[in-house]
Amino acid sequence: MSSGNRDFTRKKLSKTLKPHWVWAIALGSSIGWGSFVLPADWMQGVGPMGVILGLTIGAALMAIIAISYGVLIKNYPVSGGEFAYAFLSLNRVHAYISGWFLTLGYICIVAVNATAFALMLKFVFPDFIENMKMYEVAGWDVYFTEVIFVTLIVGVFTWLNIKGSGLSGRMQFFFCLVLLLGVFTLTGLMTTNEATSFSNMTPAFDPGTTPIAAILTIVAIAPFAYVGFDNVPQAAEEFKFSAKKALTLIMLALVFGALIYSLMIVTTAVATPWQQTSSAGALWGTGDVVTEVLGTGGMVILVIALSMGIFTGLNGFLISASRVLFAMARGKVLPESFARLHPKHNTPYFAIIFAASVAVIAPFFGRNVLGWVVDMSSVGVSIAYFYTCFTAFKMLKWSENDPKYDNTLHIVSPGKKVVAVLGMLSSVGFLGLLLIPGSPAVLGMESFIALVVWVVLGFIFYMVRRRELQSYDREDLAYLILGKKKFKLGEENN
């Protein structure tokens, strides 16, 4: 393959992932730490039923978007996911935009899972973790001890990922099984205990807001709550099975994810009137009520389940972040270093190490600052969802009489084409809830500033890389990004 007088070959990843491992990557990444740490925070100003309905509706909207993912994964099982799809339907500039926001979102979630582990240790072993205080950031005390633990846990998963996706996939499945067992056990013990009552879940919605506003507040965080199902396309190049199964695996992950979120809301709310749990300002509301009702044994189960959620989030998003970086480098958007493969394990080791290195910076800024970045990363994920649904819409045909957009792919499916439109509308709706002033879920000023900074940095980096990126023909980039040379779906000016 050549572009001008340059010769290059397309680097490929090894096919090692089994179906149940991919399901675990999607599920474990989607629920992560949030289902165990945030129930009390989410109920504040919303109410338990507002959270449950909001997250259930959010899962349904994610399922609509997932159908477009299923179409694209089946036909283009390549690393990079939304980055590749934006190139397929539009051009290299849109591919860069999609990849830039995805990278931010994924690395942020690696970081927030790592800091969640430190938060858990701070709750369980406060005298040990709260040592060697360095400074305070936005009201959050930063301790050198927790920085050390975050660095160690990220280092372990960095090593696992470099060793190969087969090992990390196997571990992910084990973590998910333990997590599920922990959630079902906790919910069973809490709901059947004499000290708890379902009456504590009343009123179902916060009296200070309307039910619709309460539900929409939670629906708006669905891109954050369920981000992780889109890790499946990032790993598609490494499937050791037919890519046709991808949509089923994603749907199963979304169903289990919505169930786990709902069960943890119930587990937290039945212990005491939910208004007290959500307004107490405690470090960890769920941890408090479980300890109060079930004692040390219940806390041990919760800590194990939370640890599994953190581990699945760390592992899943480290896989995805590194694959997006690898795909962007293979597509000449990022420097070639990110496409380097380990000589023995054939994994993108430089991209893995880079993503992990950025993530371990997080604890130095404190949890509150990191929360601002994570909040605004939902904007980036929603943008990536839109690109995916838009690409699926362009690929699908209403009938055989429609023009062929692609020399190798012309699927007649008016139903899925309608679903792709609904997916685009859902993505725009998420963006509206996050960005329109007056929305019940609009970003805070700190998160909005972080978003602007990331956009400016992205523009500067693109201008630095623009000359080299534009020096490649679209055909050449199509081969590198998609593994296919001949197609006419997207148009662009070089």
N, C-alpha and C positions, 0 to 999 in steps of 0.2 A: 504494500500500500504506500502511496506517496502523495505528497502535496508539494508541487514544484519539484525541487531537487532533493527533498527530504524523504528519507525512508523511515518508516516506523511500523511497528506491529501492535496489535491490540492485546493488552494484558488481560488474562482471565483468572477468575477465582475458582477454587476447587469445589466440586459438588459433594457436600458432606451432610447437609441438613435433612433430617427426616420430618415427616408431617407433624407428629406430635411435638417435636421440638419447636417447629415454626409456630404452632398454636400457642405454645408456652411463651415464645418471644412476644407474640401479639398480646396475650392476656397479661403476662407479668409486667410488660412495659406499660400497659394501659392503666392498671390499678396502682402499681408501685406503692409509694409510701402514703399517698394522699388519703386512701380509704381508711387508714388507721390513725392518721395524725389530724386530719381536717374536719371530721364530722361535727365537732362542737363549733368550730369557726363557721362552717357553712350554715348551720342552723340559726346562727345569730341574725336576727332581722328577717328571717325567712320562715323558719319552722320546719319540723321534721318531714311533713308531707310535701312541703315546697321543695325540699332537697330531693326526696325520692322521686317525685314526679318530674322535676327538672332534669335529673340525671337519666331517668328512663326515656324521656322525650329526646334528650341529647343523644342517647344510644341509638334511638330510632333514626335520628338525622344522620348520625355517623354511618348507620347501616345503608342509608340511601347513597351516601357518598362512596361507601365501600363497594357498591355494585360497579361503579366506574373503575375502581381499582382492580376489581376482578377481571374486567374486560382487558385492561392494559397489561396486567401481570401475565395473563394467559398468552398474550401475543408478543409481549416484549419483556421476557423474564431477565432483566438486566439490573445490575446495581445502579443506584442513583435515584430510582423511583421518580418522584415528581420533577426532579432536575431533567431526567431523560424525557419525561412526558411533555414538559414545556418546550423542549427543543423539537420534539416530534411534531407538535401542532403549530408552533409559532417559530421561534428562532433562538439563536444563541444568547441574545440579551435577556429574553424572558427565562431561559434556562438558568442563566446566572442569577437572576433575581430570586427564582424559586430555590435554587441551591443555597444562596446566601442566607435566606431566612430559615431554611431547614437546618442548616448547620448551627445557627444560633440556637434554635429551639431545642435541638437534640443535645448539644453540649450543656445548655442550661439545665436540662433535666437530669443529665448525669451529675451535674454539680449539686442540684437541689436534693437528689437522692442521697448523695454522700453526706451533705450537711444534715439531712434527716436522721442519719445514723448517729451523728454526733449529738443531735437533739435528744434522741432516745437514750443514749448513754448519760446525758446530762440529767435526764429525769430519773433514771434508775440508780446511777452512781454519782450524784451531784458533788459529793465531797472529793471524789477522785478527779472528775472532769473539770470542775471549776477551780483549776489551779493555773498559776502563771498567767494571770490576766495581762493582756497586752494593751488594749485600748477599748473604746466604745464607739460603735458606728450606728447612727440613727437609733439610739436607745438600746442597742444590743451589745452585751459584753462579749468580747472576743478573747478566748483563752488559747494559749499555745498548745495545751494538752489536746483540745478537740481538733486543732489543725493537724496535729500528728496523727490522730486516729483517722481523720478523713483521708489524709495522704496515704496511709497504710492500706485502707480498704480499696481505694481507687487503684493503688498499685497492684493489689492481688488480682483484680478483674482485668487490669491491663495485661498482666502475664497470662491469664486464662485465655483472653482473646487472641493474643499473639500465638499461643499454642495451637489455635485452630478453631473454626466455627463448630466443628463436631464436638469438641470438649465443652465449649461454652453453651452449645445447644442442649447437650445432655444435662449439664448442671442446671440450666434454666428450667427444664422439665421437672427435675427433682424439686427445685425451689417452689415451683407452682403447686405441686402436689401437697407439700407441707403447708403452704399458705392456705390452700383451700380447706384442708383438714383443720387448721387453726381457726379459720373464720367460722366454719360450721359448728365447731365445738364451742367457741365463745358465745355465739348467738344462742345456741341451745341452752348453755348454762345460765346465761343472763336472763333469758325470757322465762325460764322455768323456776328461777330462784324466788323464794318467798319475799325477799326484800325489794323486788322489782314489780312494776305494774305497767301495762300498756296505757293506763290512764295518764301516765307521765308524759305521753306523747301528745296530749291535748293542751291547748288548741293546736290543730294540725298546721295552721299557718300563723305567722306572727301577726297579732292584732294591729300593729302599726303600719302594715302595708297590705295592699290588695293581693289576693292569691295569684292573679296573673303576673303582677310585678315580681312577686316572690319567685314564681316558677321561671320567669324570663331571666332573673338574676343568675339562677343556677344553669339554665340552658346556655347562657353565654360562656360559661366556663367549660362546656363540653369539649371544645378543642383541646383544652389542657387536661381535662379528666380522662379523655379517651385517646389522647395522642399516644401512639404506641401500636395501634392496629396497623398504622401506616409504616411500621417497621418491616412488615412482610415484604413489600416491594423492594426494600433496600437489600434484603437477603435473597431475593428471587434468583439471582445468578448462581446461588449456592444450593438450590433445591436438588435433592437426590430423588425427586419424584416429579410427576406431571404438574406443571403450573396451573392446570385446570382446577386443582384442589384448593388453590389459594383463597378464593372467595368463601368457600365453606369454612375454612380455618379462621378467617377473619370474623365471619358472622358468629361462630361459636365463641370466639374470644370476646366479642361485644356483649353477647348474652350473659356469659359468666361474669364479665366486668360489671354490668348493670346490677346483677344479683348480689355480687360482693359489696358494692357500694351501698345498696339498700340494706343489706343485713348489718353492716357496720353502723349505719344511721340508727337502726332499731336497737342494736346492742348498746349504743351510747345513750339513746333517749329514754329507754325504759327504766334506767337506774334511779333517776331523780327528775323532777319537773325540768323539761329541756331548757326552759329559760334560764335556770340557775347554771346548768352545765355550759351553756353557750355564752353566758355573760360574766362568768367568774374571773376571766382573765388569767386562767391557769396556764401553765406551760403546756400541758397535754390533757385536755378534757376527758378524752376516752380513757387514757391511762388512769386518771383519778377515779372515775366511776367503776372501772373494772376492779381496781385494787380495793375500793371500798366494799364492793359487793362480794367478790370472789377471793379476795385476799391475795397472798403471794402466789398461790397456784395459778390463779387467773392472770396475774401480771406476767408470769413466766410464759403462759400460752400466748398472750398478746405480744410480748417482746419477740418470741420466736416467729409469730406470723408477720409482725412488722419487719423483722430482719429479712425474712424471705421476700417481702414486698420491695424492700430497699434493694436487695441483691438482684431481683429480677429487673428492676428499673435500671440499676447501674449497668448490668450486663447487656440488656436489650438495647439501650440507647447508646452504649459504647459501640456495639455492633453497628447500629444504624449511622451514627455520626461518622464513624470511620469509613463506612461504605459510601456515604455521600461525598466525603472528601476525596476518596479514591476515584469515584466516578467523575467528579469535577476535574480532577487532575488528568485522568485518562482522556477527558474531553477537552483538554488544553485550557480550561478556565482557571485552574490553579497551577502552581509550579509542579514540575514533574516529580518532585520529592514525595508528594502525597500519594503517588501511584506506585511507589516502591513495594515490592512483595518480598516477604521473608524467604530466603533461599531454601529453607527446610519445610516450613509450614504453609507457604504460599498465602499468607495473610498480609493485608496492607499495614504492616507494622508501624511505619512512620506516621500514618494517619491515626492509628490507634493511640500511639504515644502522644501525639499532638493534642488530640481530643481530651485525653486524660490529664495532660499538663495544664490545659486551660481550666478544666474542671476543678483541679486542686487549688486554684487561685481563689475560688469562691469563699471558703471559710474565713479568709482574711478580711472580707467585707461585711460579714455578719448576715444573719438570716433575713433581716428586714430588707436590706439592699438587694439581696438575691431575689427576694419575692417580687420586687419591682421589675426585675429583668424577666423573670418567669412569666409574670402577668402579660407583659408586652410580647412575649414570644408566642402567645396564643394568636396574635395578629399574623405572625409569619406562618404558622401552621394553617390558618384559615386561607391564606393566600395560596399555599401549596395545594390545599384541597380544591380550590377553584381551578387551578391549572389542570389538575387531574380530570375533573369532571368536564372541563372545556375540551380537553383532548379526546376524551371518550365520545363526547357529542360530535366532534368533527369526524371521528373514525367511523361511527355508526351511520347506517343509512335508513331512510324511511322505507325505501322500496328498491327493487332492482333497477328502476329507471333513474335513480339518483346517480350523479357522476362518481366515478371511482377516485377517491382522494389518494389512494395508496396502491401501488402496483402489486403489492402482495397481500393486502388486507382490505376487504370491503364487506363488512358484516351487515346483513339486513336484520335490524332489530328495533322496530319503532318503540317498543316498550322500554328497552334500556336507554334509548335516546331521550325519551321523556324523563326517565329517572336521572339521566345525566343533567338535564335542565334543572330538575329539582335539587340536585346536588350543588349546582352552581348557585341557585337561589339561597340554599342553606348556608353556603360559604359566605355569600354577600351579607346574609342576615347576621351571621356571627360577627363579621367585620363591623356592621352597623351598630350592634349592641356594644361592641368594644370601643368604638371611635366617635359615635354621634353624641354630642353634648346633651345631657338630660336623660340619656339612656340609663336604666337601672343598673347596668353593668359596665358603664363607661370606665376606661382606664383612669387611674389616678394621675396627678400631674407628674409624679416621679417616674411612673411607668411610661408615660407619654414622652417625657424627655429622653428616657433610655431608648425608646423606639426611634426618635429623631436622630439620636447619636448613631445608632446602628445603621440607619439609612444613609447618613452622611459618610460613615466609614465605608459602606458598601459602594457608594458612588466613587469615592476616592480610589478604592482598590480596583474597581472596574476600569477607571481611566488609566491606571498604571498597567493593567493587563490588556487593555483594549487592542493595542497595535498587534501583539502576538496572536491574540484570539482571532482577530479579523484576517490574519494572514492565511488561515486555513479555509479551504473550500467547504461548503456545506456537505458535499458528498463525503469528504474525508471525515468530518466531524460525526456524520451519521454513522459511519462505520465504527468509529471509536466509541461513541456513546451508546448506540443501539445494536451494534453488531450487524447492521444491515446497511447496504449502500444505496439500493435503488428504492426510492419512495418520493412522493410529491406532496405529502400532506401539508407541510408548512412552507411558507414563502418568506424570504428575507432578502434584504439588500446587504451585500458584503461591503 
